[in-house]
Amino acid sequence: MLSDTQVFEKVMFDIKRLSPEKRLLIIKLTSETLLETTKQSNTNLNFTLLPYGKYRGEKTTSLEDFKIAQWQPTDEYLNSF
């Protein structure tokens, strides 16, 4: 029996022989299966939305507060991949 690594390597070898259009089709079909899985797992979630204004504090959040809290990666971090 082949290990997962061997199966993956064989699949990748076969994919490399395909045309770019066929590779894109494989990506599309694979992503659709992932989306179906995500939709199914999201339907199992039990959550309720927070009611507007229930947890309001004395100070409201400004656009500047969101900009400060926003993640801004450095060039060094982005180039590390």
Secondary structure by P-SEA (a helix, b strand, c coil): cccaaaaaaaaaaaaaaccaaaaaaaaaaaaaaaaaaaaaaaaabbbbccccccccccccccaaaaaaacccccccccccc
